[in-house]
Amino acid sequence: MCRLCLALIACLPAFAQAPRIASYDIDARLDPKTRGIHGRQVLTWLNDSPDEIRELQFHLYMNAFRNERSTVMREAGGWLAERLKERNEWGWIDVKSIRIENGPDLRKAIRYIQPDDGNKDDQTVMAVTLPQPVKPGAAIRIAMDFFTKLPRGVRRTGWHGDYYFVAQWFPKIGVWEKAGERYSTQGRWNCHQFHLNSEFYFDFGDYNVNLTVPAGYAPARAASSNRAATTRRRRRQLTGSRRRAYTISRGRRRLSSSGWSGCSIRLRRFRRAN
């Protein structure tokens, strides 16, 4: 029987000339035994504002599923926490290291902030104070090691059996808004906590992602692969995007394609492995 139907829709980019503010080089490995992803990334962030930026803010979305005290769990009114608590199927993201590339370690400069509701138990936004400000027009490269524990399938992410929907899975920088942008009176970070009913807001950037999965697993949205005895490795380059998500399944896939209003639509159906 069908495990999943997933529509992947690709349209001509509406903002082909959008500046690449936040670009990522990511090397990640799926570990089915822990239901987690071990990752290393280098973020290149461009300060295209007239402001000196002394602090960076990041979304750690997976921490919404860390325990029953996060803002998402409180907004859900109990049912979501009970679902994950029953079998201890929580999810989270731990930043193992963070540093300016070829520069100082910034772990001691990490703190969790709650700009929306002041819930001190919520860790979905991470702030990092920089030793030197990022000047207007300058770029900074931030290297991170992280581990993401995926929750049981919930809120458009997680796992079920040997199927994985890997979304909002790595540390993502917020958006610095200049004075006058979106009603701001001065430069500010737009980096909201993860809420039960809200969408995501990011800058455009380029993504270069290497994803390693065990043999027998098939990631969707893969461009090419190099097979080995025990793993399959996927490399994907994407320009002018705002996010990077994967579906991974041990089952076989069937693919059909069609088009609509200038978009190409690919439908993947995942089936259970024999």
WODABEL-V478808 format. One record per backbone hydrogen bond with DSSP energy under -0.5 kcal/mol. CO is the residue of the C=O (numbers start at 1). NH is the residue of the N-H. Records with the same first field share a line. If there is no record, write none. Layout:
CO: NH ; NH
This chain:
1: 272
4: 270
6: 8 ; 268
7: 9
8: 266
10: 264
13: 16
15: 18
19: 21
21: 23 ; 46
23: 44
24: 26 ; 208
25: 42
26: 210
27: 40
28: 212
29: 38
30: 32
31: 34 ; 35 ; 36
35: 150
36: 31
37: 39 ; 148
38: 29
39: 146
40: 27
41: 144
42: 25
43: 45 ; 142
44: 23
45: 140
46: 48
47: 137
51: 53
52: 54
53: 134
54: 130
56: 128
57: 174
58: 126
59: 172
60: 63
61: 64
62: 65
63: 66
65: 91
67: 70
70: 74
71: 75
72: 76
73: 77 ; 78
74: 77
76: 79
78: 82
79: 83
80: 84
81: 85
82: 86
84: 89
85: 88
89: 152
92: 149
94: 96 ; 147
97: 145
98: 106
99: 143
100: 103
104: 100
106: 109
107: 110
109: 129
111: 127
114: 118
118: 120
119: 122
124: 60
125: 113
126: 58
127: 111
128: 56
133: 135
134: 53
135: 138
138: 47
140: 45 ; 142
141: 101 ; 143
142: 43
143: 99
144: 41
145: 96 ; 97
146: 39
147: 94 ; 149
148: 37 ; 150
149: 92
151: 159
154: 157
157: 154
158: 165
159: 153
160: 163
162: 250
163: 160
164: 166 ; 248
165: 158 ; 167
166: 246
172: 59
174: 176
175: 177 ; 190
176: 178
177: 188
178: 181
180: 182 ; 183
181: 184
184: 180
188: 177
189: 191
190: 175
193: 195
195: 198
204: 21 ; 22
205: 241
206: 24
207: 238
208: 26
209: 211 ; 236
210: 28
211: 234
212: 30
213: 232
214: 217
217: 219
218: 249
224: 235
226: 233
230: 215
231: 228
232: 213
233: 226
234: 211
235: 223 ; 224
236: 209
238: 207
241: 205
246: 166
247: 220
248: 164
249: 218
252: 271
254: 269
256: 267
258: 265
260: 263
262: 12
263: 260
264: 10
265: 258
266: 8 ; 268
267: 256
268: 6 ; 270
269: 254
270: 3 ; 4
